[in-house]
Amino acid sequence: MLDLRLAACARFIRPGHKVCDIGTDHAYLPCFLVKNQITRQVIAADVNEKPLSCARAHIREQGFSEQIRTLLSDGLSGIRAEEADDIVIAGMGGELIARIILSCPWAKDPQKHFILQPMTQADFLRHTLARHGFSILKEEPVAENGHFYSVFLCQWTGEAQELDELSALVGKVPQSSSPHRDAYLSFQADRMERIADGLSRSQKQNELAEHYRTLAADIRKLLPKPGKDDIL
Ligand SMILES: C[S@@+](CC[C@H](N)C(=O)[O-])C[C@H]1O[C@@H](n2cnc3c(N)ncnc32)[C@H](O)[C@@H]1O
């Protein structure tokens, strides 16, 4: 069984396509994809030898050594374009994910799908992807163990754009039908309010505090209006 984050990543994989899992750790996602016959060709890559040996042991135990190749690689540096259609980069910071994509010479190909799950700096990642011509097609927010994540399905379109702050904070989450949509949006609004409260305490930053309060209010506008029954 995958956790909710990785299960959301698995749902974005195109059946029958070649998959590459960057930062695979225990290779849970590659094993799930093969076991459920979503794909028969996966590269499980990691920059560190220790997680990679855990991955090898898990793959062997599951009997998938023929379908899953392990690879020691910093990001996508050890992988050729023809070896991967759907690239998963999950469980890392948004800045590292952005660096991995932007340093890959073949990432700017509309045939490739990137499935990205940043643990932090999701807004930075959305900004950076948009600036470099990558579009987020869909997002699936996930709430798990008190944490909130969003999984992006993204592709190079060549249409570079500058996102406004609100779009970078919520991405395509408002359009999602995930049961975790509202929890993700509320979490982001609460986060903006906490920043505003912190700034208000240092008197001089009142204007900036107001800016964050407005952002929080704009995010809350994306939430369903409370019905009569919720108020009573
Ligand atoms: C927290 S684990 C995430 C495991 C799994 N992808 C998940 O989401 O549950 C992060 C993994 O990324 C690997 N990693 C960190 N930087 C990397 C890089 N530049 N290239 C490939 N793997 C990297 C780490 O060694 C570690 O195994």
The ligand as a Tripos MOL2 file, in Angstrom:
@<TRIPOS>MOLECULE
LIG
   27    29     1     0     0
SMALL
NO_CHARGES

@<TRIPOS>ATOM
      1 C1         12.4530   11.8650    1.4020 C.3       1 LIG1
      2 S1         13.0350   10.7680    0.1990 S.3       1 LIG1
      3 C2         11.6310   10.6350   -0.8550 C.3       1 LIG1
      4 C3         11.3830    9.2230   -1.2670 C.3       1 LIG1
      5 C4         10.1860    9.0320   -2.1930 C.3       1 LIG1
      6 N1         10.4010    9.6580   -3.4740 N.3       1 LIG1
      7 C5          8.9300    9.5670   -1.5450 C.2       1 LIG1
      8 O1          8.4130   10.5890   -2.0030 O.co2     1 LIG1
      9 O2          8.4600    8.9790   -0.5570 O.co2     1 LIG1
     10 C6         14.1280   11.7320   -0.7850 C.3       1 LIG1
     11 C7         15.0870   10.8840   -1.6080 C.3       1 LIG1
     12 O3         15.6340   11.7260   -2.6160 O.3       1 LIG1
     13 C8         16.9980   11.3960   -2.7660 C.3       1 LIG1
     14 N2         17.6490   12.5660   -3.4050 N.ar      1 LIG1
     15 C9         17.9720   13.7570   -2.8480 C.ar      1 LIG1
     16 N3         18.5570   14.5590   -3.7520 N.ar      1 LIG1
     17 C10        18.5750   13.8690   -4.9380 C.ar      1 LIG1
     18 C11        19.0550   14.1480   -6.2400 C.ar      1 LIG1
     19 N4         19.6520   15.3060   -6.5270 N.pl3     1 LIG1
     20 N5         18.9240   13.2090   -7.1870 N.ar      1 LIG1
     21 C12        18.3420   12.0120   -6.9170 C.ar      1 LIG1
     22 N6         17.8880   11.6770   -5.6910 N.ar      1 LIG1
     23 C13        17.9960   12.5990   -4.7160 C.ar      1 LIG1
     24 C14        17.4540   11.0840   -1.3500 C.3       1 LIG1
     25 O4         18.6300   10.3000   -1.3400 O.3       1 LIG1
     26 C15        16.2390   10.3340   -0.7910 C.3       1 LIG1
     27 O5         16.3460    8.9470   -0.9990 O.3       1 LIG1
@<TRIPOS>BOND
     1     1     2 1
     2     2     3 1
     3     2    10 1
     4     3     4 1
     5     4     5 1
     6     5     6 1
     7     5     7 1
     8     7     8 2
     9     7     9 1
    10    10    11 1
    11    11    12 1
    12    11    26 1
    13    12    13 1
    14    13    14 1
    15    13    24 1
    16    14    15 ar
    17    14    23 ar
    18    15    16 ar
    19    16    17 ar
    20    17    18 ar
    21    17    23 ar
    22    18    19 1
    23    18    20 ar
    24    20    21 ar
    25    21    22 ar
    26    22    23 ar
    27    24    25 1
    28    24    26 1
    29    26    27 1
@<TRIPOS>SUBSTRUCTURE
     1 LIG1         1 GROUP 0 **** ****
